[in-house]
């Protein structure tokens, strides 16, 4: 699936033809004419529940375990606060 298809299918924005300023202007006018459609908190929450890293994590853990021929690992506990902090170990 393309990014444009995702945007159109989920109604989260407008797409425009690359290199076409008139089409860009059309897309911008469409968004500005209906801002509420694109900023509705309930729609955003539904998308986050479906497509966020946290919602995709269990399936990704299982997919990688299957590819590696390993038993499914136990995912780390979630803090519920978004992405865990990035830890980079220095040699």
C-alpha positions as CSV (number, residue, x, y, z in Angstrom):
1,X,0.0,0.0,0.0
2,X,1.2,3.4,-0.8
3,X,1.4,6.4,1.6
4,X,-1.1,8.2,-0.6
5,X,-3.5,5.3,-0.5
6,X,-3.2,5.2,3.3
7,X,-3.9,8.9,3.6
8,X,-7.0,8.6,1.3
9,X,-8.3,5.4,2.8
10,X,-8.2,6.8,6.3
11,X,-9.2,10.3,5.5
12,X,-6.3,11.9,7.3
13,X,-5.2,14.4,4.7
14,X,-5.2,15.2,1.1
15,X,-2.7,14.0,-1.6
16,X,-1.5,15.9,-4.6
17,X,0.5,15.2,-7.7
18,X,4.2,15.6,-7.3
19,X,5.5,18.7,-9.1
20,X,2.0,20.1,-9.6
21,X,1.7,23.5,-7.7
22,X,-2.0,23.8,-8.7
23,X,-2.8,20.4,-7.3
24,X,-0.9,21.3,-4.1
25,X,-2.9,24.5,-3.8
26,X,-6.1,22.4,-4.3
27,X,-5.1,20.0,-1.5
28,X,-4.2,22.8,0.8
29,X,-7.6,24.6,0.2
30,X,-9.4,21.3,0.9
31,X,-7.7,20.9,4.2
32,X,-8.1,24.5,5.2
33,X,-11.8,24.4,4.3
34,X,-12.5,21.4,6.6
35,X,-9.9,21.6,9.4
36,X,-12.1,19.8,11.9
37,X,-12.1,16.7,9.7
38,X,-8.3,16.5,10.0
39,X,-7.9,17.5,13.6
40,X,-10.7,15.6,15.3
41,X,-9.3,14.1,18.5
42,X,-11.5,11.0,18.3
43,X,-10.4,10.1,14.8
44,X,-6.8,10.6,15.8
45,X,-7.2,8.4,18.9
46,X,-8.7,5.6,16.7
47,X,-5.8,5.8,14.3
48,X,-3.3,5.7,17.1
49,X,-5.0,2.7,18.7
50,X,-4.8,0.9,15.4
51,X,-1.5,2.0,13.8
52,X,0.8,3.1,16.6
53,X,4.0,1.2,17.5
54,X,2.4,0.1,20.7
55,X,-0.5,-1.5,19.0
56,X,1.7,-3.2,16.3
57,X,4.3,-4.4,18.8
58,X,2.8,-7.8,19.7
59,X,2.4,-8.8,16.0
60,X,5.9,-7.6,15.2
61,X,7.4,-9.6,18.1
62,X,5.6,-12.7,16.9
63,X,6.6,-12.1,13.2
64,X,10.3,-11.7,14.1
65,X,10.2,-14.8,16.3
66,X,8.7,-16.9,13.5
67,X,11.3,-15.6,11.0
68,X,14.0,-16.6,13.4
69,X,12.5,-20.0,14.2
70,X,12.4,-19.1,17.8
71,X,9.7,-19.2,20.4
72,X,7.9,-15.9,20.8
73,X,9.8,-13.7,23.2
74,X,8.1,-11.9,26.0
75,X,7.9,-8.3,25.1
76,X,9.3,-5.8,27.6
77,X,6.7,-4.2,29.8
78,X,5.1,-1.1,28.3
79,X,5.1,2.1,30.3
80,X,2.1,3.4,28.4
81,X,4.0,6.6,27.7
82,X,5.0,6.0,24.1
83,X,8.3,4.8,22.9
84,X,10.8,3.6,25.5
85,X,13.9,5.7,25.9
86,X,16.7,4.9,23.4
87,X,19.7,3.4,25.2
88,X,23.0,3.5,23.4
89,X,25.8,1.6,25.0
90,X,29.2,3.1,24.6
91,X,32.2,0.7,24.1
